[in-house]
Amino acid sequence: MATHFRLGFLLCDHTVGAVAARFGDYPALYRAAFADVVGHVEWRQYDASRGELPADPRECDGYLVSGSRSEEHTSELQSHSD
């Protein structure tokens, strides 16, 4: 029996310019990276850049978070580390 893993992908931004032209957007990049396990992974995408997030963290077994040109959370994280 194949192992089944629910993988959530939090899309925090979109690629632009030369990166987008060469590699596509983040979902395509991440799916390509996991192409070898396609039959074993259920992929769930959430557009966090538009406020779409899992209703419950247990919806998926694990999460990947895309890159983002905006680092709005950085100052909040730094303030908690002081």
Kinemage of the C-alpha trace (Angstrom):
@kinemage 1
@onewidth
@group {chain A} dominant
@subgroup {mainchain}
@vectorlist {calphas} color= white
{ca met a 1} P 0.000 0.000 0.000
{ca ala a 2} L 1.319 3.441 -0.917
{ca thr a 3} L 1.890 6.045 1.743
{ca his a 4} L -0.467 8.984 1.381
{ca phe a 5} L 0.621 12.406 2.607
{ca arg a 6} L -1.517 15.560 2.539
{ca leu a 7} L 0.794 18.455 1.705
{ca gly a 8} L -0.470 22.013 2.014
{ca phe a 9} L 1.117 24.787 0.011
{ca leu a 10} L 0.751 28.345 1.310
{ca leu a 11} L 1.150 30.714 -1.626
{ca cys a 12} L 2.423 33.985 -0.127
{ca asp a 13} L 3.315 35.798 -3.344
{ca his a 14} L 3.804 35.258 -7.069
{ca thr a 15} L 6.988 35.169 -9.094
{ca val a 16} L 7.527 38.077 -11.493
{ca gly a 17} L 9.724 39.143 -14.366
{ca ala a 18} L 12.558 36.918 -15.528
{ca val a 19} L 11.952 34.330 -12.788
{ca ala a 20} L 8.309 33.929 -13.795
{ca ala a 21} L 9.223 33.764 -17.474
{ca arg a 22} L 11.866 31.103 -16.922
{ca phe a 23} L 10.362 28.968 -14.156
{ca gly a 24} L 6.674 29.838 -13.858
{ca asp a 25} L 4.863 30.717 -10.637
{ca tyr a 26} L 5.592 29.178 -7.224
{ca pro a 27} L 2.982 26.399 -7.448
{ca ala a 28} L 4.596 25.086 -10.646
{ca leu a 29} L 8.074 25.252 -9.094
{ca tyr a 30} L 7.064 23.325 -5.988
{ca arg a 31} L 5.027 20.736 -7.881
{ca ala a 32} L 8.007 20.086 -10.137
{ca ala a 33} L 10.218 19.599 -7.080
{ca phe a 34} L 7.808 16.952 -5.775
{ca ala a 35} L 7.110 15.295 -9.139
{ca asp a 36} L 8.728 12.014 -8.052
{ca val a 37} L 6.163 11.538 -5.280
{ca val a 38} L 3.066 12.615 -7.208
{ca gly a 39} L 1.187 9.382 -6.531
{ca his a 40} L 1.896 9.570 -2.804
{ca val a 41} L 1.098 13.212 -2.100
{ca glu a 42} L -2.256 14.951 -2.081
{ca trp a 43} L -1.485 18.580 -2.882
{ca arg a 44} L -3.673 21.305 -1.329
{ca gln a 45} L -3.002 24.902 -2.251
{ca tyr a 46} L -4.013 27.930 -0.172
{ca asp a 47} L -3.622 31.445 -1.564
{ca ala a 48} L -2.351 33.116 1.597
{ca ser a 49} L -1.617 36.279 -0.409
{ca arg a 50} L -5.404 36.669 -0.630
{ca gly a 51} L -6.107 35.598 2.934
{ca glu a 52} L -6.946 31.961 2.138
{ca leu a 53} L -5.578 29.748 4.911
{ca pro a 54} L -6.440 26.298 6.234
{ca ala a 55} L -9.413 26.401 8.587
{ca asp a 56} L -7.591 23.904 10.792
{ca pro a 57} L -3.841 23.124 10.753
{ca arg a 58} L -4.703 19.414 10.778
{ca glu a 59} L -6.139 19.692 7.244
{ca cys a 60} L -2.698 18.647 6.013
{ca asp a 61} L 0.143 16.527 7.364
{ca gly a 62} L 2.684 19.228 6.560
{ca tyr a 63} L 2.960 22.604 4.880
{ca leu a 64} L 5.302 24.363 2.474
{ca val a 65} L 5.406 28.152 2.367
{ca ser a 66} L 6.362 30.002 -0.799
{ca gly a 67} L 8.756 32.879 -0.891
{ca ser a 68} L 7.529 36.441 -0.808
{ca arg a 69} L 8.891 39.781 -1.919
{ca ser a 70} L 7.192 41.310 1.107
{ca glu a 71} L 8.483 40.524 4.566
{ca glu a 72} L 5.694 42.033 6.636
{ca his a 73} L 6.075 39.347 9.289
{ca thr a 74} L 9.802 39.971 9.859
{ca ser a 75} L 9.452 42.853 12.309
{ca glu a 76} L 6.783 40.930 14.252
{ca leu a 77} L 9.035 37.879 14.532
{ca gln a 78} L 12.001 39.980 15.559
{ca ser a 79} L 9.990 41.704 18.282
{ca his a 80} L 9.155 38.294 19.799
{ca ser a 81} L 12.810 37.249 19.859
{ca asp a 82} L 13.925 40.209 22.008
